[in-house]
C-alpha cells in the first residue's frame, strides 16, 4: 500500500450550512446550464462542415467504443433502463486547438478546426466490437474502460472519454460504459438505483473484454457514482469466482461517491487485487461533502484525508493505493472534477525502476514532480502498474 499526497495546498476548510452544500452538489454535478443534445453524435460530412475544414490538417483522429444499457430515444439514448446492451463505435476528430481538460462540443454548423466532431458512428454487437478492438492497428493489449458518474447523459460520456483519451496520450483503446443516469439534477436517488440495476451489465462487459488472450489488461476508470458501480461489479466478479477477469483489471476510482463503511464491506469481499486499487481523493471535494449530507452525514471515500492514521492503516490492510489530488485544478469549481485535469498532465518515466520504488506486492506510485504534484494521467499510470510479471 502506498499513500501519496500530490502537492496538496493547505486551504481553509469552508464550513457551509446544509442548504448551501446541497446547492453546491447540484451545481457541481449538474454541469453547464446549456447541455449538448444527442445531435452532437451525428456524423459530420464535409458538406456539413464549415470552411474550417481546410484548416484542420493538425487535427487528431480517435476511435472509441461505447456500450450502454440505456433505452434508445431517436438517434440517442435517454435515462430509461434497457434489458439489453447496445454497442457502438465512434470515429472522431479532435481539433489541433483543443484545450486540455475541455470538451469542445460541435455546434449546429460544426467546424472541425474548433470542435470535436463525430465522423463515423456504427452499430455493433458484442462479438464484432471485441473483434474490432483487438484487430485495430497498433492495439497493444490494453483497454481503457470509463464509467461516468451521476447526472451524465450518453453523449456527455462519449465526449468526456474522448477528452481524457486524447489528453492522456494513452495507447489504451477507449471504451465507455454508460449506465442509465437520469441526466438531471433531481435524479440522485434514481441514479443510485440505476447503478444497482447496471452491475450485471458491467460484469458482462468486463468478462467479454477479458475473454480473448489479446486483451492483457483493462484499465477501469470510474468517476463519482461510477466508482460505486465498479465496486459492485468487482464484488460480483469475486462472488462468482471470476478471478480470471479480476486479474486483468487495474481499477482507478476518482472522487468515488461511496459510503466509507460500505467500501470496507465491498473490499472484504473483493480482497486484494493483482494490481492495487487506486483511489483519487480530496478532502476539499465540496460536492462529496454535500453528497454525505444527502446520505445521513456518512463520510464518502472520495473525501478521505491521507493524513489520517486510520485511513493509512485501512488502506494498508486492504492493499489500496490512495492519492490526494487536491492540488489539481477542478473545472467544476467545487473540487469534484479534478480527474479531467489529471488526464492532461504528461507522464514522467523511470519511477518504477528507482531504488525504493513500489514492489510487485504494492505497485503503483504516481510520478511526482519537484513541486510534489501528480504529473501522470490515470490511464498512463495504470498501464505502468500492471506491467507483465
N, C-alpha and C positions, 0 to 999 in steps of 0.2 A: 504494500500500500504506500502511496506517495501523496502527500497533501502539499499543494503548491499555492502560494498566494501570488497572483500575477500582477505585480505592480500596483496593488490596491492603494488608493489615496485615502487618507484619513478625512472623511467627510462627516459633517454633523448629521446625526440621526434626526430625522424630522418626525415628530410625533403628531399624527394627524387624527382628527376626530373621525368617527365611523362614516358619516356621510361623505366626507371628502375622499376617504380611502376608497369607498365604493365607487365614487365617480371616477377616481383615478384608474381603477381596474377597467371600467368600461372605456375610458379614453385611451388607455394604453393598448388594450387588446382589440379595440374597435377599428384602429387604423384611420385612414383618411376619411373625410366626410364624403368625398366622391370616390366610389369604388368601381373597379372595372367590371363591365358586363362580360358575358360569355363571348361577345363579339371579338374580344382580343385574341381568341383562339382560332379565328377564321384565317385560313391560309391567305397570304398576301401574294398576289401575282404581280408581275412587272407592270401590268396595265393599271393596277390599283395604287401602286406606289407613286410617291411624288417625285419631283426632279432630283431629290436627294439620292436616288438610286445610283446615279452616276458617281457620287462622291463616297460610295460605300465600299470602296476597294479594301479598306482596312478592317472591315467587319469580320467577326469570328463566327464560325459555324458550330452549332451544338445540336447533338441528338440526345433526347431524353425520352424516358418511358413513364407512363402514368397508369396506375391501377386504382380503381375506385369501386366502392360498394354503395355509391350514390345512385339515385334514380335519375334517368335522363329527363332533361327539360329542354326540348327542342334540340339545338346543337350543343347544349351544355349539360350540366348536371346541377341538381338542386340539393337541398338538405334532407330529402326523404331517403329512407333506407331501402336498398335493393337486396334481394336474396342472392343475386349472382354478381360476380365480379366482371368489370369491364376493363379491357386492356387497350391502350393506345400508344402510338409512337409519334413524337413531335420532332420535327427538324426546324430549328430556329436560327436566326442570325442575330448577333449581339453587336451593337454599334461600336465602332472604334472609340467613340466619345463616352462610352459607358463609365459611370462613376461608381467606384466600389461601394458595396452595400445598398446601392439604389436599384430600383426597378423602373425602367423606362417603358411604360406601357404604350402600345401603339394607339394613335388617335383614329378618328373615322377615315382620315386620309393618311395612312401610315407612311412614315419616312424612315426607311431602313438606316439612314445615316444618323438618326437621332433616337430611334426607338427599337426595342426588342420586337422582332416580328416572327410570326409563325410562317414558315414556307411550305411545310407539308404536315398534314395530320392524317394518320392512318389507323384504322381499327385493326386489332389483332386478337388472337386468342392466347391462352396461356402458353401453349406449346410453341407457337410461332414467335411470341415475344422472347422467350428464353433462347430460342434458336437464333433470333436476330441479334440478341445481346452478345452471345458467345462467338458469333461469326463475323462481327463487325471488325474492320481493320484496326489494328492497334489494341485490341482487347487484351488486357494483362491479367485477367482473372479476378478483377476487383469490381464490386458493385457498390455504389453509394445509395442507400435506401433512406429517403427522407420522409418523416411522418410529422405533419404540421400540428399546430395546436388549436386552441379554442377560437371560435369566430373566424374561421377561414372558409373561403369559397374555393371551389375547384380550380378556377383559373388563377387565383392568387397563389395557390400551392404550386402550380406549374411554373409560374414566373419567378417565385421565390427560389425554387430549386434551380432554375436557370441562372439566377444571380449568384447563388452560392457555388454552383459548379464552375462558372466562369471565373469568379473571383479567387477561388481556391487553387485554380490551375491543376486540379487533381486529374489523374488518369482514370479514376473510377467512373464507371458508366452510371449516370444518374437515373434513379428510379423513384418516382413519387408514389406513396400510398396515401390516398385522400379518402379519409373516412367522412361520414355524413354529418359534419358540423352544420349547425343551422345558419352559420354565417351572419349572425345577428347578435346585438348586444344583450338581448333578453334571453338568449339560448344557453346560458351557462349550465344549468341543471340538465337540460335536454342533451347538451353535448357530452356530459359525463355518462349519461345513459347510452349515447351513441358509441362511446369508447368501448363499453362492455359489449354492445352489440357487434362490434367490429373485431374483437380479438381473434375469433376463429378465422376470419378472412386474412388478417395479418399473418397468423401462423401458417395458413395455407400458402400465402405468397412466399414467406421465408423458406418454407420447405421446398417449394417448386424451384426457387432460385438456387438452392443448395444441392439439388439432386445431381446435377452434372458435375463431373470432376473438373471441368474447365473453369468453374467458379471456385476460387480458392478462399475468398474472403468477402464478407458482406459487411460494409460499414453502415451500421444502423444509427441514424442521427434523428433524434426526436426533440421537438421544442414544446415546452409547457405541458398542456394536457396530452400532447402526443407522447410525452415521456411516460405518462400513466398507462397509455395503451401499449407501449412497448414492454413495460414491466409485466403487464398482464399476459402478453404473448410469451415472454420468456418463462414465466411461471407455468403456463400451459405446456410449453415445449418440455420443460423438466418433468412435469407430472405425467406426460405421455411418453416418457423415455426417449425423447428425440435429442439425445446428446450429440448425434451426428450433425444436426442443424446448429445447435448452440456452439459447437466447436468452430464453426466458420464465421461466427458473429463477433464483431467488435462494436460495442454499444456506447454511444455518447448521448447523454441527456443534457440539454441546455435549458436552464431555468425550469426544471421539472415541477409541475404542479401536482405534487403527490404529498399526501399526509405522511409525516415523518415516521409515525408508528406503523402505518400501512407499508411503507417502503421496507422497513425492517422485516415485517412478516413476508413480504414478497421475496426478499433476499434469503430468508430462512429456507424457502423452497428452491429458489434458483441456485443458490450456492455460488461458489467461486467459478467464474468463467475462465476459459482458456486465456482470453485476453481481458485484463481488468476492466470493469465497467467504469466509465468516466462520467463524472458529474461536473458540469459547468455552473457555478453558483455565484450568487452575490447577495450579501445581507442588505444591500441597498436597493433591492428589487421591490419597489413600492407596489407594483401590480400584484405580486405574490403576497404582499402584506395584506392587500385588500381581499385576495382570494382566501387567505387564512381566516379573516373575519367572516366571510361568507360560509366558512366551514366550521364555525363554532370556535374560532380563535385557536385552531390547531396549527402548529408550525408546519411549513412547507419545506420540502427537501431543497428546492431551489434557492432558499434563503439561509442555508447553513453557514455558520461562521467557522471558518477553518482555524481560527484561534482558540476555539472552544475545545478543551481537552477531551470532553465526551465525544465530540464529533470525530476527533482524531482516533480515539480508541475504537469507536464503532466502525469507522472506515477501514481501520486495520483489520478488525475482526472479520469483516465481510470481503476483504480484498478489493475495496473500491478506491479509485483514484479521484480526489476532489480538487478542483481547480477554481480558485477565486478569480473571476474576470471583471471585477468591479472597475478596473482602470480603463476598460474599453468603452468607446462611445456607444450610446444606446439611441438608435434612431427614434424610438417612441418617446423619449424624454423621461421615462419612469424606470428605466433600467431593465426592462423585460426582453428587449430585442437585441441585446449585445452580440448574440451569436451571428447576426448579419454582418457586423463589422469584423468579427473574428475570421470569417472566411477570406477577407480581403488581405490579410496580413501574410507576408512572404515567409515561407519556412526557412529555418536555418538547418545546416547539415552537421552530422557527426556527433550529436549529443549522446546517442546510444553507445558509441564506442569510447566515450570518455571514461577515465577512471572514476569509479564511484557512481556511475550512471545506473539506470534501472537494470535489474537482473531478470532472467527469464520468469521468475516467480512473481515479480511485482514490476512489470514493464509498464512504460507509458508516461515518462516525464515529458511534460510540454517544454518546448525550447524557449528560453527566455533571453531577452537582450540585456544589455548592460543596465538598463533602467528597471529591469525586472518585469517587463510587460510580455505577455504572450505574443509570439511572432510566428505562429503556425496556424494553419486552418484546421478545423476539426477532421475533415476527410484526409488531409495530408498526414497529420499526426497519427491518426488511426491506422493509416497504411504502414507506418513505421512500427506501431505497437504489435501488429500481427504479422511480423515477418516470418518466413518459413523457418522452422526449427527442427 
